[in-house]
Amino acid sequence: RWAVALGVLLGASLGSALAYEGGPVADAGSISGRVRIVGDVEPLPPQPVYKHVAECGKTVRDDRLVVGRDHTLEFAVVALDGVTKGKPLPTGPVTLRNHLCAFVPHVLSASVGQMLEIVNEDPFLHDAHAWLGQRTLFNLGIPRGRTVHHRLDDPGLIHINCNVRHTWMHAYVFVAPHPYHAVTGPGGTFALSDVPPGTYRLTVWHEMLGSQEREVTVPASGDATVEIEFPAVAPPAE
């Protein structure tokens, strides 16, 4: 899909970034904001479940377009572009769960070097096939009750699906070479903390709506607020 291609291009630009230097940040500021969709929004119907219906039900929520009150947009990735110095990189793992025939959460963000854990909470086998562009990063079976691990060494947008006839199951992991990234929650909000003062390019990506860029200036010891609006689009053809 074209939105996925946009994400791959975004990942390629991150891959060309200079090496990141982490350490104390003097006069650190922050960026906070909200992502919305404007215009008439057609809700996406639930996706049909074709396997393990007894455990998961006949449908699962379609997380490709999740819109809240005031048209707030969930699962949008927000990241600074080209930042090479700032707070230390996180070292803890990030977790993706197999839960009731869905990847939870649908979109994650992480930094290069973090460990991705995929936990199977369902009482049957799942598979995690991860793609970075056209390259397979890993393709691992996950028995019930088990956890698989993969170190995130490559920046970019990773697309993960399940090949065990769970064709509706998809997730994305956005991997940045720095710690200034977030995924919007149900209220469409995000926050980036401990940002060195200066002017940056802020990139916002959504699976269905594409990407936007915005210049933002972070004041010393202050907060920059941003509101991003995506125009509504027609629902995907079945």
N, CA and C of each residue as an Amber inpcrd file, in Angstrom:
protein
   714
   0.8370000  -1.1920000   0.0000000   0.0000000   0.0000000   0.0000000
   0.8720000   1.2420000   0.0000000   0.3200000   2.3530000  -0.5100000
   1.1300000   3.5580000  -0.6410000   1.5600000   4.1060000   0.7000000
   0.7050000   3.9720000   1.7380000   1.0930000   4.4840000   3.0550000
   2.2840000   3.7140000   3.6070000   2.3230000   2.4060000   3.3550000
   3.4590000   1.6130000   3.8070000   4.7220000   2.0640000   3.0950000
   4.6090000   2.3750000   1.7860000   5.7730000   2.8470000   1.0460000
   6.3110000   4.1430000   1.6350000   5.4160000   5.0360000   2.0510000
   5.8560000   6.2610000   2.6990000   6.6410000   5.9490000   3.9620000
   6.1640000   4.9700000   4.7170000   6.8760000   4.6010000   5.9320000
   8.2530000   4.0370000   5.6430000   8.3710000   3.2620000   4.5660000
   9.6680000   2.7030000   4.2080000  10.6320000   3.8150000   3.8320000
  10.1460000   4.8180000   3.0770000  11.0000000   5.9470000   2.7240000
  11.4510000   6.6920000   3.9650000  10.5310000   6.8540000   4.9110000
  10.8780000   7.5030000   6.1630000  11.9530000   6.7120000   6.8900000
  11.8220000   5.3960000   6.8970000  12.8300000   4.5690000   7.5330000
  14.1770000   4.6810000   6.8460000  14.1710000   4.7810000   5.5110000
  15.4320000   4.9130000   4.7910000  16.1420000   6.2110000   5.1370000
  15.3770000   7.2960000   5.2950000  15.9990000   8.5670000   5.6550000
  16.6060000   8.5010000   7.0500000  15.9400000   7.7700000   7.9700000
  16.4990000   7.6080000   9.3030000  17.7780000   6.7970000   9.2590000
  17.8390000   5.8250000   8.3670000  19.0160000   4.9930000   8.2880000
  20.2570000   5.7580000   7.8590000  20.0730000   6.8990000   7.1750000
  21.2160000   7.6740000   6.7320000  21.6550000   8.7110000   7.7520000
  21.0050000   8.7530000   8.9170000  21.3410000   9.7470000   9.9160000
  22.7250000   9.5010000  10.4980000  23.3450000  10.5710000  11.0130000
  24.6420000  10.4550000  11.6450000  24.5060000   9.7090000  12.9710000
  25.6470000   9.2190000  13.4750000  25.6430000   8.5080000  14.7520000
  25.1400000   9.4300000  15.8520000  24.3680000   8.8550000  16.7620000
  23.7530000   9.6380000  17.8260000  24.6470000   9.6300000  19.0580000
  24.7320000  10.7870000  19.7350000  25.5280000  10.9440000  20.9490000
  24.5960000  11.2820000  22.1080000  24.5340000  10.4170000  23.1070000
  23.6560000  10.6290000  24.2460000  24.4060000  11.0980000  25.4700000
  23.7560000  11.9530000  26.2630000  24.3620000  12.4610000  27.4870000
  23.4610000  13.4870000  28.1470000  23.9610000  14.2110000  29.1510000
  23.1550000  15.2390000  29.8250000  22.7410000  16.3350000  28.8540000
  21.5490000  16.8910000  29.0670000  21.0200000  17.9470000  28.2070000
  20.8420000  19.2150000  29.0420000  21.5800000  20.2580000  28.7150000
  21.4550000  21.5280000  29.4230000  20.2210000  22.2810000  28.9350000
  19.4900000  22.8910000  29.8640000  18.3060000  23.7100000  29.5260000
  17.3080000  22.9330000  28.6830000  17.1060000  21.6650000  29.0090000
  16.2450000  20.7950000  28.2050000  14.8220000  21.3210000  28.1420000
  14.2330000  21.2100000  26.9750000  12.8360000  21.5490000  26.7870000
  12.0400000  20.3130000  26.4160000  10.8520000  20.5090000  25.8850000
  10.0010000  19.3880000  25.5070000   9.0950000  19.7870000  24.3560000
   8.5300000  18.7690000  23.7280000   7.5500000  18.9630000  22.6570000
   6.3220000  18.1430000  23.0160000   5.1730000  18.7650000  23.0140000
   3.9280000  18.0400000  23.2670000   2.9020000  18.4660000  22.2340000
   1.9280000  17.6170000  22.0180000   0.9380000  17.9720000  21.0210000
  -0.1210000  16.9110000  20.8430000  -0.8640000  17.0810000  19.7690000
  -1.9950000  16.2030000  19.4860000  -2.1000000  16.0310000  17.9830000
  -2.5080000  14.8320000  17.5670000  -2.7210000  14.5200000  16.1550000
  -4.2060000  14.2260000  15.9600000  -4.8010000  14.8740000  14.9540000
  -6.2300000  14.7300000  14.6870000  -6.4570000  14.4320000  13.2120000
  -7.6550000  13.9710000  12.9110000  -8.1020000  13.8250000  11.5360000
  -9.2930000  14.7640000  11.3540000  -9.3040000  15.4970000  10.2530000
 -10.3630000  16.4770000  10.0150000 -11.1940000  16.0580000   8.8080000
 -12.4600000  16.4280000   8.8430000 -13.3670000  16.0320000   7.7850000
 -14.2350000  14.8680000   8.2130000 -15.0510000  14.4030000   7.3060000
 -15.9320000  13.2780000   7.5890000 -15.1220000  11.9880000   7.6660000
 -15.2830000  11.2800000   8.7570000 -14.5220000  10.0520000   8.9920000
 -15.4660000   8.8630000   8.9200000 -15.1480000   7.9380000   8.0470000
 -15.9410000   6.7090000   7.9130000 -15.2950000   5.6390000   8.7790000
 -15.9510000   5.1990000   9.8510000 -15.3260000   4.1700000  10.7060000
 -15.0590000   2.8940000   9.9240000 -13.9620000   2.2510000  10.2380000
 -13.6600000   0.9760000   9.6080000 -14.4030000  -0.1390000  10.3410000
 -15.0280000  -1.0430000   9.6200000 -15.7100000  -2.1540000  10.2930000
 -14.6940000  -3.1080000  10.9020000 -15.1120000  -3.8820000  11.8880000
 -14.2020000  -4.8900000  12.4510000 -13.7370000  -5.8570000  11.3760000
 -12.5520000  -6.4120000  11.5800000 -12.0230000  -7.3770000  10.6290000
 -12.4850000  -8.7850000  10.9920000 -12.9080000  -9.5570000  10.0100000
 -13.3720000 -10.9140000  10.3080000 -12.2210000 -11.8240000  10.7140000
 -12.4900000 -12.7090000  11.6440000 -11.5430000 -13.7140000  12.1110000
 -11.8980000 -15.0340000  11.4430000 -10.9050000 -15.6760000  10.8200000
 -11.1600000 -16.8970000  10.0680000 -10.6240000 -18.1440000  10.7690000
  -9.8890000 -17.9580000  11.8490000  -9.2690000 -19.0940000  12.5210000
  -9.2750000 -18.8280000  14.0180000  -9.4850000 -19.8750000  14.8240000
  -9.5530000 -19.7550000  16.2800000 -10.6710000 -18.7990000  16.7120000
 -11.8080000 -18.9480000  16.0720000 -12.9620000 -18.1040000  16.3890000
 -13.4370000 -18.3560000  17.8220000 -13.3580000 -19.5770000  18.2820000
 -13.8300000 -19.8910000  19.6330000 -13.0540000 -19.1180000  20.6840000
 -11.7720000 -18.9060000  20.4730000 -10.9530000 -18.1870000  21.4470000
 -10.9790000 -16.6760000  21.2330000 -11.0660000 -16.2230000  19.9880000
 -10.8750000 -14.8010000  19.6790000 -12.1560000 -14.0750000  19.2770000
 -13.2330000 -14.8080000  19.0430000 -14.4440000 -14.1750000  18.5500000
 -14.4590000 -14.1120000  17.0340000 -15.5630000 -13.6600000  16.4980000
 -15.7360000 -13.6450000  15.0480000 -15.0710000 -12.4500000  14.3840000
 -14.7590000 -11.3970000  15.1540000 -14.1310000 -10.2020000  14.5860000
 -13.1170000  -9.6310000  15.5740000 -12.1990000  -8.8110000  15.0430000
 -11.2900000  -8.0050000  15.8660000 -11.3530000  -6.5670000  15.3660000
 -11.0290000  -5.6130000  16.2420000 -11.0390000  -4.2050000  15.8520000
 -10.0190000  -3.9510000  14.7520000 -10.3860000  -3.1230000  13.7810000
  -9.4610000  -2.7380000  12.7170000  -8.6660000  -1.5270000  13.1930000
  -7.4070000  -1.7500000  13.5610000  -6.5850000  -0.6960000  14.1420000
  -5.9020000   0.1820000  13.1090000  -6.1950000  -0.0120000  11.8350000
  -5.5740000   0.8340000  10.8210000  -6.0470000   2.2850000  10.9030000
  -7.2510000   2.5120000  11.4430000  -7.7580000   3.8660000  11.5780000
  -8.6300000   3.9100000  12.8330000  -8.0320000   4.3710000  13.9310000
  -8.7270000   4.4320000  15.2130000  -8.8750000   5.9020000  15.5910000
 -10.1140000   6.3690000  15.5850000 -10.4080000   7.7830000  15.8070000
 -11.2050000   7.9310000  17.0940000 -10.7610000   8.8460000  17.9560000
 -11.4130000   9.0580000  19.2310000 -12.2860000  10.2910000  19.2350000
 -12.6340000  10.7280000  20.4300000 -13.4250000  11.9480000  20.5690000
 -12.6490000  13.1230000  19.9970000 -13.3820000  14.1020000  19.4540000
 -12.7660000  15.2750000  18.8090000 -11.8630000  14.8780000  17.6470000
 -12.1330000  13.6960000  17.0670000 -11.3880000  13.2250000  15.8940000
  -9.9030000  13.0390000  16.1810000  -9.5460000  12.7160000  17.4160000
  -8.1550000  12.4340000  17.7300000  -7.7290000  11.1170000  17.0950000
  -6.4590000  11.0300000  16.7440000  -5.9630000   9.9160000  15.9480000
  -4.9720000   9.0810000  16.7520000  -5.2970000   7.8220000  16.9380000
  -4.4110000   6.8970000  17.6400000  -3.4670000   6.2220000  16.6460000
  -2.3280000   5.7470000  17.1420000  -1.3450000   4.9690000  16.3800000
  -0.6540000   5.7750000  15.2820000  -0.4510000   7.0790000  15.5240000
   0.4030000   7.8780000  14.6510000   1.7950000   7.9500000  15.2760000
   2.8270000   7.7900000  14.4710000   4.2110000   7.8640000  14.9450000
   4.6930000   9.3010000  14.8110000   5.2750000   9.8220000  15.8920000
   5.8280000  11.1740000  15.9060000   7.3100000  11.0670000  16.2330000
   8.1720000  11.7080000  15.4270000   9.6120000  11.5950000  15.6610000
  10.3250000  12.8380000  15.1480000  11.4010000  13.1990000  15.8160000
  12.2840000  14.2310000  15.2970000  13.1480000  13.6240000  14.2030000
  13.4990000  14.4360000  13.2260000  14.2860000  13.9600000  12.1010000
  15.6810000  14.5860000  12.1650000  16.7130000  13.7490000  12.0990000
  18.0640000  14.2480000  11.9780000  18.7280000  14.7080000  13.2620000
  18.1150000  14.4800000  14.4220000  18.7420000  14.8790000  15.6750000
  19.9010000  13.9250000  15.9760000  21.0650000  14.4760000  16.3390000
  22.2600000  13.6540000  16.5240000  22.8210000  13.7130000  17.9370000
  22.2330000  14.5340000  18.8100000  22.7600000  14.6570000  20.1670000
  21.6250000  15.0010000  21.1110000  21.6160000  14.3790000  22.2880000
  20.5610000  14.6560000  23.2540000  20.6180000  13.6700000  24.4040000
  19.4580000  13.3530000  24.9730000  19.4050000  12.4660000  26.1340000
  19.8470000  11.0570000  25.7570000  20.2500000  10.2510000  26.7430000
  20.7270000   8.8940000  26.4400000  19.6440000   8.0400000  25.7820000
  20.0910000   7.0900000  24.9870000  19.1770000   6.1240000  24.3860000
  18.5830000   5.2290000  25.4630000  17.3260000   4.8370000  25.3390000
  16.7480000   3.8860000  26.3030000  17.3950000   2.5170000  26.1540000
  17.4310000   1.7880000  27.2550000  18.0730000   0.4700000  27.2390000
  17.1120000  -0.6820000  27.5270000  15.9250000  -0.3770000  28.0230000
  14.9680000  -1.4340000  28.3340000  14.2950000  -1.9770000  27.0940000
  13.6140000  -3.1120000  27.2180000  12.9300000  -3.7130000  26.0760000
  11.6130000  -3.0070000  25.7600000  11.1190000  -3.2340000  24.5480000
   9.7550000  -2.8570000  24.1720000   9.0080000  -4.1550000  23.8820000
   7.7120000  -4.1510000  24.1710000   6.9460000  -5.4000000  24.1400000
   5.7680000  -5.3250000  23.1920000   5.6410000  -6.3460000  22.3720000
   4.4960000  -6.5510000  21.4940000   3.8470000  -7.8560000  21.9220000
   2.5210000  -7.8460000  22.0860000   1.8080000  -9.0150000  22.5810000
   0.9200000  -9.6060000  21.5060000   0.8380000 -10.9350000  21.4770000
  -0.2210000 -11.6240000  20.7420000  -1.3700000 -11.8170000  21.7180000
  -2.4790000 -11.1240000  21.4950000  -3.5930000 -11.1820000  22.4450000
  -4.9050000 -11.2370000  21.6780000  -5.6180000 -12.3330000  21.8190000
  -6.9150000 -12.5360000  21.1700000  -6.8360000 -12.2650000  19.6730000
  -5.8570000 -12.9020000  19.0450000  -5.6850000 -12.8440000  17.5910000
  -5.3840000 -11.4450000  17.0650000  -4.6580000 -10.6730000  17.8530000
  -4.2260000  -9.3440000  17.4190000  -2.8460000  -9.0580000  18.0020000
  -2.0600000  -8.2350000  17.2820000  -0.8460000  -7.6830000  17.8460000
  -1.2220000  -6.4640000  18.6730000  -0.7560000  -6.4000000  19.9120000
  -1.0900000  -5.3030000  20.8270000   0.2010000  -4.7600000  21.4140000
   0.4860000  -3.4440000  21.2320000  -0.2970000  -2.4870000  20.4660000
  -0.0650000  -2.6500000  18.9620000  -0.8980000  -2.0100000  18.1840000
  -0.7950000  -2.1020000  16.7320000   0.4650000  -1.4040000  16.2190000
   0.8830000  -0.3340000  16.8760000   2.0840000   0.4130000  16.4860000
   2.9310000   0.6830000  17.7220000   4.2260000   0.4310000  17.6090000
   5.2080000   0.7150000  18.6550000   6.2920000   1.6140000  18.0850000
   6.9630000   2.3660000  18.9660000   8.1960000   3.0320000  18.5550000
   9.3040000   2.6310000  19.5120000  10.5340000   2.6150000  19.0000000
  11.6830000   2.1710000  19.7810000  12.9230000   2.8680000  19.2460000
  14.0280000   2.6930000  19.9760000  15.3140000   3.2170000  19.5450000
  16.2320000   2.0740000  19.1470000  17.1740000   2.3870000  18.2540000
  18.1710000   1.3930000  17.8570000  18.8770000   0.8550000  19.1020000
  19.0300000  -0.4490000  19.1510000  19.6840000  -1.0980000  20.2700000
  18.7410000  -1.6990000  21.2850000  17.4710000  -1.2760000  21.2960000
  16.5210000  -1.8590000  22.2300000  16.1410000  -3.2740000  21.7900000
  15.6960000  -4.0610000  22.7550000  15.2510000  -5.4220000  22.4820000
  13.7360000  -5.4370000  22.2890000  13.2960000  -6.0350000  21.2020000
  11.8700000  -6.2460000  20.9770000  11.4910000  -7.6110000  21.5340000
  10.5000000  -7.6220000  22.4410000   9.9510000  -8.8590000  22.9670000
   8.5650000  -9.0610000  22.3660000   8.3070000 -10.2440000  21.8470000
   6.9700000 -10.5740000  21.3470000   6.4520000 -11.7380000  22.1890000
   5.3820000 -11.4790000  22.9300000   4.8390000 -12.4090000  23.9140000
   3.5400000 -13.0020000  23.3710000   3.4560000 -14.3080000  23.3290000
   2.2340000 -14.9710000  22.8720000   1.3550000 -15.3060000  24.0760000
   0.2630000 -14.5400000  24.2410000  -0.6780000 -14.7700000  25.3370000
  -1.8420000 -15.6570000  24.9180000  -1.9060000 -16.0360000  23.6460000
  -3.0000000 -16.8680000  23.1700000  -2.6580000 -18.3520000  23.3570000
  -3.6710000 -19.2080000  23.4690000  -3.4340000 -20.6350000  23.7270000
  -3.1610000 -21.4420000  22.4550000  -2.4990000 -20.8370000  21.4820000
  -2.1770000 -21.5370000  20.2430000  -0.9900000 -20.8320000  19.5950000
  -0.4610000 -21.4350000  18.5470000   0.7440000 -20.9570000  17.8760000
   0.4950000 -19.6640000  17.1000000   1.4480000 -18.7190000  17.2070000
   1.5060000 -17.5570000  16.3240000   2.8610000 -17.5360000  15.6300000
   2.9560000 -16.6740000  14.6420000   4.1950000 -16.4570000  13.9130000
   4.4210000 -14.9510000  13.8160000   5.6760000 -14.5260000  13.8430000
   6.0160000 -13.1130000  13.6470000   6.9890000 -13.0200000  12.4890000
   6.4950000 -12.5170000  11.3690000   7.3270000 -12.3230000  10.1810000
   7.5440000 -10.8280000  10.0370000   8.7930000 -10.3750000  10.2340000
   9.1090000  -8.9450000  10.2680000   9.8580000  -8.5460000   9.0010000
   9.3650000  -7.4680000   8.3880000   9.9600000  -6.9410000   7.1650000
  10.4610000  -5.5110000   7.4050000  11.6400000  -5.2070000   6.8720000
  12.1330000  -3.8360000   6.7780000  12.3000000  -3.5480000   5.2950000
  11.3360000  -2.8400000   4.7240000  11.3030000  -2.7260000   3.2740000
  11.0310000  -4.0920000   2.6630000  11.9040000  -4.5360000   1.7710000
  11.7550000  -5.8450000   1.1220000  12.5930000  -6.9250000   1.7970000
  13.2400000  -6.5900000   2.9270000  14.1480000  -7.5220000   3.5970000
  13.4800000  -8.1200000   4.8280000  13.5510000  -9.4420000   4.9400000
  13.0650000 -10.1200000   6.1430000  14.0780000  -9.9480000   7.2620000
  13.6430000  -9.3630000   8.3920000  14.5060000  -9.2440000   9.5710000
  14.4870000 -10.5290000  10.3790000  13.2950000 -11.0900000  10.5640000
  13.1730000 -12.3780000  11.2380000  11.8200000 -12.9680000  10.9060000
  11.7140000 -14.2650000  11.0890000  10.4560000 -14.9760000  10.8650000
  10.4280000 -16.1180000  11.8740000   9.7230000 -15.8990000  12.9860000
   9.8180000 -16.7910000  14.1310000   8.4500000 -17.3140000  14.5530000
   8.3610000 -18.6110000  14.7560000   7.1740000 -19.1650000  15.3770000
   7.1810000 -18.8880000  16.8720000   5.9890000 -18.6120000  17.4370000
   5.8730000 -18.3070000  18.8590000   4.8350000 -19.2440000  19.4640000
   5.2460000 -20.3400000  20.0750000   4.2840000 -21.2420000  20.7190000
   3.5470000 -20.5300000  21.8500000   2.4210000 -21.0820000  22.2440000
   1.6310000 -20.4730000  23.3160000   2.4670000 -20.3490000  24.5930000
   2.3150000 -19.2150000  25.2560000   3.0230000 -18.9820000  26.5030000
   4.4920000 -18.6380000  26.3480000   4.9710000 -18.5190000  25.1260000
   6.3930000 -18.2520000  24.9080000   6.6260000 -16.8000000  24.4970000
   7.8940000 -16.3740000  24.6300000   8.3220000 -15.0350000  24.2330000
   9.5440000 -15.1580000  23.3330000   9.5510000 -14.4230000  22.2150000
  10.7290000 -14.3710000  21.3550000  11.3450000 -12.9790000  21.4530000
  12.6350000 -12.8860000  21.1460000  13.3620000 -11.6300000  21.2870000
  14.1170000 -11.3260000  19.9990000  14.2050000 -10.0290000  19.6890000
  15.0120000  -9.5930000  18.5500000  15.5610000  -8.2080000  18.8620000
  16.8790000  -8.0630000  18.7780000  17.5200000  -6.7750000  18.9970000
  17.2890000  -5.8820000  17.7740000  16.8710000  -4.6490000  18.0220000
  16.5290000  -3.7160000  16.9480000  17.7840000  -2.9350000  16.5440000
  18.5060000  -3.4720000  15.5900000  19.7740000  -2.8730000  15.1700000
  19.6310000  -1.9370000  13.9730000  18.5000000  -1.9830000  13.2820000
  18.3280000  -1.2040000  12.0550000  17.2120000  -0.1820000  12.2140000
  17.4870000   1.1110000  11.9310000  16.4090000   2.1010000  11.9670000
  15.4740000   1.9490000  10.7780000  14.2330000   2.3380000  10.9700000
  13.2500000   2.2710000   9.9010000  11.9100000   1.7990000  10.4160000
  11.0040000   1.5370000   9.5020000   9.6560000   1.0970000   9.8470000
   9.5440000  -0.3950000   9.5770000   9.3780000  -1.1790000  10.6240000
   9.2710000  -2.6310000  10.5150000   7.8000000  -3.0200000  10.4600000
   7.4580000  -3.8390000   9.4960000   6.0920000  -4.3550000   9.3460000
   6.0920000  -5.8190000   9.7650000   5.2200000  -6.1830000  10.6980000
   5.1600000  -7.5470000  11.2200000   3.7780000  -8.1370000  10.9350000
   3.7630000  -9.3590000  10.4200000   2.4850000 -10.0560000  10.2440000
   2.6010000 -11.4770000  10.7760000   1.4740000 -12.1520000  10.8050000
   1.4180000 -13.5300000  11.2910000   1.0640000 -14.4330000  10.1220000
   1.9100000 -15.4100000   9.8580000   1.7220000 -16.2850000   8.7000000
   0.9870000 -17.5810000   9.0100000   0.4940000 -17.7390000  10.2450000
  -0.1870000 -18.9840000  10.6110000  -1.6880000 -18.8270000  10.3380000
  -1.9990000 -18.4210000   9.1300000  -3.3770000 -18.2240000   8.6620000
  -4.1330000 -17.1790000   9.4840000  -3.4120000 -16.3350000  10.2030000
  -4.0300000 -15.1730000  10.8600000  -3.7640000 -13.9600000   9.9720000
  -4.3910000 -13.9440000   8.8230000  -4.0440000 -12.9920000   7.7720000
  -4.3910000 -11.5410000   8.1100000  -5.2570000 -11.3390000   9.0980000
  -5.6630000  -9.9890000   9.4890000  -4.6760000  -9.3540000  10.4810000
  -3.7300000 -10.1120000  10.9840000  -2.8470000  -9.6330000  12.0450000
  -1.6370000  -8.8910000  11.4710000  -1.5230000  -7.6010000  11.8250000
  -0.4010000  -6.7760000  11.3770000   0.0020000  -5.8310000  12.5070000
   1.2660000  -5.4730000  12.5240000   1.7630000  -4.4800000  13.4740000
   2.9460000  -3.7570000  12.8500000   3.2760000  -2.5900000  13.4090000
   4.4200000  -1.8060000  12.9570000   5.2790000  -1.4400000  14.1560000
   6.6000000  -1.4830000  13.9520000   7.5500000  -0.9980000  14.9550000
   8.4410000   0.0210000  14.2640000   8.3230000   1.2750000  14.6900000
   9.1410000   2.3510000  14.1410000  10.4050000   2.4630000  14.9840000
  11.5640000   2.2850000  14.3560000  12.8400000   2.2840000  15.0710000
  13.6470000   3.5060000  14.6460000  13.9770000   4.3600000  15.6230000
  14.7300000   5.5870000  15.3670000  16.1540000   5.4510000  15.9010000
  17.1130000   6.2010000  15.3270000  18.4780000   6.1600000  15.8320000
  18.6950000   7.0740000  17.0270000  17.6180000   7.5780000  17.6000000
  17.6620000   8.4990000  18.7350000  16.4500000   8.2270000  19.6250000
  16.3370000   8.8730000  20.7860000  15.2160000   8.5750000  21.6930000
  14.0100000   9.4940000  21.5430000  13.9740000  10.3440000  20.5280000
  12.9070000  11.3390000  20.4210000  11.8270000  10.8670000  19.4580000
  10.9770000   9.9850000  19.9580000   9.9000000   9.3980000  19.1690000
   8.7730000   9.0000000  20.1100000   7.5670000   8.8660000  19.5720000
   6.4060000   8.4670000  20.3700000   5.3180000   7.9780000  19.4240000
   4.3350000   7.2830000  19.9980000   3.1360000   6.8610000  19.2710000
   1.9390000   7.4340000  19.9940000   1.0410000   8.0540000  19.2590000
  -0.1250000   8.6620000  19.8940000  -1.0420000   7.6070000  20.4880000
  -1.6170000   7.9470000  21.6440000  -2.5610000   7.0680000  22.3180000
  -3.9920000   7.3980000  21.9390000  -4.9730000   6.9020000  22.7080000
  -6.3890000   7.1150000  22.3760000  -6.7850000   8.5770000  22.2840000
  -6.1160000   9.4790000  23.0150000  -6.4300000  10.9010000  22.9370000
  -5.6820000  11.6420000  21.8540000  -4.9060000  10.9120000  21.0490000
  -4.1490000  11.5410000  19.9750000  -2.9500000  12.3460000  20.4450000
  -2.5960000  12.2370000  21.7310000  -1.5420000  13.0800000  22.2790000
  -0.1860000  12.3810000  22.2430000   0.8600000  13.2060000  22.3140000
   2.2260000  12.7010000  22.3820000   3.0700000  13.6960000  23.1610000
   4.2320000  13.2410000  23.6450000   5.1650000  14.1220000  24.3540000
   6.5770000  13.5950000  24.1420000   7.4880000  14.5040000  23.8530000
   8.9150000  14.2120000  23.7310000   9.6340000  15.0360000  24.7870000
  10.3580000  14.3770000  25.6780000  10.9600000  15.0690000  26.8140000
  12.4640000  15.2080000  26.6570000  13.0470000  16.1190000  27.4600000
  14.5030000  16.3220000  27.5190000  15.0940000  16.5940000  26.1360000
  14.4670000  17.5090000  25.4120000  14.9190000  17.8670000  24.0700000
  15.8900000  19.0480000  24.1650000  17.0630000  18.9750000  23.5580000
  17.9570000  20.1320000  23.5530000  17.2930000  21.3300000  22.8620000
  17.4630000  22.5400000  23.3720000  16.8590000  23.7050000  22.7140000
  17.3310000  23.8140000  21.2620000  16.4280000  24.2440000  20.4020000
  16.7800000  24.4000000  18.9950000  15.5800000  24.1980000  18.1000000
  15.8160000  24.2730000  16.7970000  14.7620000  24.1090000  15.7960000
  14.9330000  22.7640000  15.1010000  13.8380000  22.0430000  14.9940000
  13.8670000  20.6810000  14.4650000  12.7730000  20.4970000  13.4190000
  12.9130000  19.4110000  12.6480000  11.8460000  18.9600000  11.7560000
  11.1550000  17.7870000  12.4370000   9.8620000  17.9370000  12.6590000
   9.0510000  16.9000000  13.2890000   8.2860000  16.1590000  12.2030000
   8.4150000  14.8300000  12.1990000   7.7370000  14.0030000  11.2040000
   6.6450000  13.1910000  11.8740000   5.4760000  13.1460000  11.2520000
   4.3490000  12.3640000  11.7600000   3.9260000  11.4010000  10.6630000
   3.8110000  10.1170000  11.0190000   3.4280000   9.0870000  10.0420000
   2.2310000   8.3010000  10.5640000   1.3050000   8.0100000   9.6500000
   0.1670000   7.1570000   9.9630000  -0.0110000   6.1500000   8.8430000
  -0.3620000   4.9360000   9.2200000  -0.4460000   3.8280000   8.2710000
  -1.3370000   4.1270000   7.0800000  -2.4920000   4.7330000   7.2920000
  -3.4300000   4.9910000   6.2060000  -3.3400000   6.4030000   5.6460000
  -2.9110000   7.3580000   6.4640000  -3.0130000   8.7640000   6.0860000
  -1.7120000   9.3520000   5.5600000  -0.6180000   8.5830000   5.6070000
   0.6340000   9.0690000   5.0610000   1.4730000   9.8000000   6.0960000
   2.2190000  10.8190000   5.6720000   3.1240000  11.5100000   6.5780000
   3.0360000  13.0190000   6.3880000   3.4180000  13.7170000   7.4380000
   3.5090000  15.1740000   7.4200000   4.7870000  15.5850000   8.1260000
   5.2780000  16.7850000   7.7860000   6.4400000  17.3450000   8.4590000
   6.0830000  18.7310000   8.9760000   6.6830000  19.0820000  10.0920000
   6.4210000  20.3730000  10.7040000   7.7000000  20.8750000  11.3700000
   8.0500000  22.1290000  11.1580000   9.1860000  22.7160000  11.8560000
   8.7420000  23.1490000  13.2450000   9.5510000  22.8310000  14.2430000
   9.1970000  23.1700000  15.6180000  10.4460000  23.6830000  16.3210000
  10.2880000  24.7640000  17.0790000  11.3820000  25.3550000  17.8430000
  11.1630000  25.1040000  19.3280000  12.1390000  24.4700000  19.9610000
  12.0600000  24.1370000  21.3780000  12.8160000  25.1960000  22.1710000
  12.1230000  25.9370000  23.0480000  12.8170000  26.9520000  23.8480000
  13.5960000  26.3150000  24.9910000  14.6240000  27.0080000  25.4620000
  15.3900000  26.5270000  26.6070000  14.4790000  26.3960000  27.8150000
  14.4580000  25.2060000  28.4120000  13.6670000  24.9060000  29.6140000
  12.1780000  25.1680000  29.4160000  11.7110000  25.1160000  28.1730000
  10.2990000  25.3730000  27.8810000   9.6910000  24.2680000  27.0530000
   8.4040000  24.4400000  26.7360000   7.6590000  23.4350000  25.9880000
   7.1490000  24.0220000  24.6850000   7.3330000  23.2860000  23.5960000
   6.7480000  23.6450000  22.3060000   5.5260000  22.7670000  22.0820000
   4.4190000  23.3800000  21.7100000   3.1890000  22.6170000  21.4770000
   2.8770000  22.5950000  19.9840000   2.4000000  21.4590000  19.5320000
   2.1460000  21.2430000  18.1100000   0.8010000  20.5510000  17.9550000
   0.0300000  20.9780000  16.9820000  -1.2040000  20.2680000  16.6160000
  -1.1000000  19.8880000  15.1520000  -1.2090000  18.5980000  14.8750000
  -1.1020000  18.0760000  13.5190000  -2.4820000  17.6120000  13.0730000
  -2.8750000  17.9900000  11.8490000  -4.1700000  17.5870000  11.3180000
  -3.9870000  16.8920000   9.9800000  -4.5670000  15.7010000   9.8820000
  -4.5870000  14.9590000   8.6220000  -5.9790000  15.0750000   8.0160000
  -6.0670000  15.2770000   6.7020000  -7.3890000  15.2470000   6.0650000
  -7.9300000  13.8220000   6.0250000  -9.2370000  13.7010000   6.1510000
  -9.8700000  12.3880000   6.1040000  -9.7290000  11.7830000   4.7150000
  -9.7050000  10.4650000   4.6710000  -9.6180000   9.7530000   3.3960000
 -10.7360000   8.7280000   3.3430000 -10.9970000   8.2640000   2.1350000
 -12.0070000   7.2210000   1.9630000 -11.4810000   5.9230000   2.5670000
 -12.3690000   5.0860000   3.1020000 -11.9310000   3.7930000   3.6600000
 -11.3710000   2.9050000   2.5630000 -10.4480000   1.9900000   2.8910000
  -9.8650000   1.0970000   1.8670000 -10.9060000   0.1710000   1.2800000
 -10.7160000  -0.1380000   0.0170000 -11.6370000  -1.0750000  -0.6500000
 -11.4390000  -2.4710000  -0.0910000 -12.5140000  -3.1810000   0.0420000
 -12.4220000  -4.5690000   0.5550000 -11.9150000  -5.4920000  -0.5430000
